[in-house]
Amino acid sequence: MSADELWKVSTGKGIKVAVVDTGVSETPSLEGRVQPGKDVTGMPGGALDDYDSHGTTMAELIVGSGRGKGLRGLAPGAEVISFRTSLGKRFAKKESDSAEAIRAAADSDAQIISMSFGGDFMYPEAKAAVKYAASKGKLMFASVGNEAEKKDSIDYPAAYPGVTGVSAADESGKVAKFSEFGVYVDLAAPGLDIPHWCDATFRSYCEEGGGGTSSATAIASASAALVWSKHPDWTANQVLRVLIDTAGRDWPKDEPSDYLGYGLIRPARHVVKGEGKPGPADIDPITNKKTVSAGNSGDDGASPSASAPAASSASPHKGAPDDEQDEQDEQAAVAKSTDADGGGSSQMWLIGGGLAAVALLGGGAYAAVRARRGA
């Protein structure tokens, strides 16, 4: 990742990342770097009370300072806003409260929304929330899921139009065997053997079994923060276009892989070396279609946020499905949430002052009923 070289140019300063997760507790590494957003769980505590430790790990991978021998994130100059949601059946108070959290994140002054979770089912409320966030100019990343050995479709919200799906790979650059694959993988990042908090007591880090597509999503979000901090007047479209242009791959860019998407995210290629062009502010880099301008109203008649650097909104990165397919998906939505930890992967981490770098590529699928592209 060339983190030391990256930080000479950009640390993510001025950029805020909304972390929609299990909450974020303020560890020494996150001191002064995390703000309370909204808690939608109805559980004791609030947005700054992590009931699982997952959200705190993701936040540290993005903005951690490394204090107290903690994790040092890839964008240590950025800030995190915590939006606590229910992940897993035992905490869910209703069908899916992630929709409420995503809407709250969309209404915040965060430019990036990081969602290291996923489930098998599409919920109309969550899909609408994602559309709303896109209309507000937010750049969204989500984990594609960790059950590739059980199914051939990726999780939601990664599969929603407007969300950049992130998969995980090992240090050799091969996609992780657990990383879900299919047509909706957009970018990839490291996702194996990543240090993480063992549990909600925050007494120690664990290395065994850490990572997954969750950590990969956090690193993708941090990478976007580095680019956006260097170019605060860019839109979400332009930031994503540069990340795609500079991703590591050995196949044509216009032939994304089911497993590796457009390639391994490599922010140093732009931040340090100046590679990649932002292109038009209002053209989606994947669909090549014009997106909603900041002057137009977004979903629900709300005007896009003027607080975000983006002058135009991010568009559906997946290419919107037709109305008939939309109806089929909505009919397939179940009454009970099955949101689960999407796992995660990080591209670099510092623990006790030691820097480790990893590389990966990834891919993802929308659902079994979706058309597949060539690997």
Stockholm file with secondary structure:
# STOCKHOLM 1.0

chainA/1-375         MSADELWKVSTGKGIKVAVVDTGVSETPSLEGRVQPGKDVTGMPGGALDDYDSHGTTMAELIVGSGRGKGLRGLAPGAEVISFRTSLGKRFAKKESDSAEAIRAAADSDAQIISMSFGGDFMYPEAKAAVKYAASKGKLMFASVGNEAEKKDSIDYPAAYPGVTGVSAADESGKVAKFSEFGVYVDLAAPGLDIPHWCDATFRSYCEEGGGGTSSATAIASASAALVWSKHPDWTANQVLRVLIDTAGRDWPKDEPSDYLGYGLIRPARHVVKGEGKPGPADIDPITNKKTVSAGNSGDDGASPSASAPAASSASPHKGAPDDEQDEQDEQAAVAKSTDADGGGSSQMWLIGGGLAAVALLGGGAYAAVRARRGA
#=GR chainA/1-375 SS CCHHHHHHHCCCTTCEEEEEESCCCCCGGGTTTEEEEEECSCSSSCTTCCSSSHHHHHHHHHHCBCGGGCEECSCTTSEEEEEECCCSTTTCSSSCTHHHHHHHHHTSSCSEEEECEEBSSCCHHHHHHHHHHHHTTCEEEEECCSCTTTCSSCCBTTTSTTEEEEEEECTTSCBCTTSCCBBTCCEEEECBSCCEECSTTCCCEECTTCBBHHHHHHHHHHHHHHHHHHCTTCCHHHHHHHHHHTSBCSSCTTSCBTTTBTCBCCTHHHHTTCCSCCCCTTBCTTTCCBCCBTTSCCGGGCCCCSSSSCSBCCCCTTCCCCHHHHHHHHHHCCSSCCCEECBCCCSEEEETTEEEECCCCCCBCSCTTSCCCCC
#=GC SS_cons         CCHHHHHHHCCCTTCEEEEEESCCCCCGGGTTTEEEEEECSCSSSCTTCCSSSHHHHHHHHHHCBCGGGCEECSCTTSEEEEEECCCSTTTCSSSCTHHHHHHHHHTSSCSEEEECEEBSSCCHHHHHHHHHHHHTTCEEEEECCSCTTTCSSCCBTTTSTTEEEEEEECTTSCBCTTSCCBBTCCEEEECBSCCEECSTTCCCEECTTCBBHHHHHHHHHHHHHHHHHHCTTCCHHHHHHHHHHTSBCSSCTTSCBTTTBTCBCCTHHHHTTCCSCCCCTTBCTTTCCBCCBTTSCCGGGCCCCSSSSCSBCCCCTTCCCCHHHHHHHHHHCCSSCCCEECBCCCSEEEETTEEEECCCCCCBCSCTTSCCCCC
//
